[in-house]
Amino acid sequence: MTRIALIIGSTRSPRRSDYVATWVEEAARRRLDGRGVVLDLVDVADFGLPVLDETHPAAYGLPYEHEHTRRWSRAIDSYDGFVFLTAEHNRGIPASLKNAIDYLYAEWADKAAGFVSFGASGGAHAVAHLRGVLSELKVHAVRAQVQLGSFTDFAVDAPSDLSDLGRMAVREHQEGALAGMLDEVVELAGALRRMREERTAPLTPVTATS
């Protein structure tokens, strides 16, 4: 089984991330049904991570000091690939997502990632930011991505009401874009899982022959 996490990066309330997550999860389950894929929603907001408070960088490989870090570590370590659902904040990813990523290192390495972004520019800048961050953690990002525009893929009934987050009204091509990205993530995640398993498997003794 290939395990994929749909990671919700924003911790705002209310937030459009919930609408996006519902759309992505429903489409992903239809697309991946019967393909040996376990799919979970992983919401950064559920982990209550404070601003990074571990004494040592995760790359040092030292034991974690705090239970919230260990809980987050166990969750991320259990997956083979990730689809990051990210809003765009000032041409970057939400601080909550960057903070959550920075807590860990080895748990991310040699796994696959795809992206669903949303914002005024479709979240393009956020994904560019996220690709750079993940590359430092040896995460292998697929080329395909889904970009949802604030003014083209959401319908807002009361634009003057800032509390009206609108509703999903995705353009027809977006589900195809999502399907293509998911296919790439699942294929790459499976290949990387096999690579990790082979790397950690015990060596087979070689019997000398005359």
Buried (B, 14 or more C-beta within 10 A) or exposed (E): EBBBBBBBBBBBEEBBBBBBBEBBBEBBEEBBEEEEBEBEBBBBBEBEBEEBEBEEEBEEEEEBEBEBBEBBBEBBEEBBBBBBBBBBBEEBBBBBBBBBBBBBBBBBBBBBBBBBBBBEBBBBBBBBBBBEBBEEBEBBBBEBBBBBBBEEBBEBEEEEEEEEBBEBEBEEEBBEBBBBBBBBBBBBBBBBBEEBEEEEEEEEEEEEEE
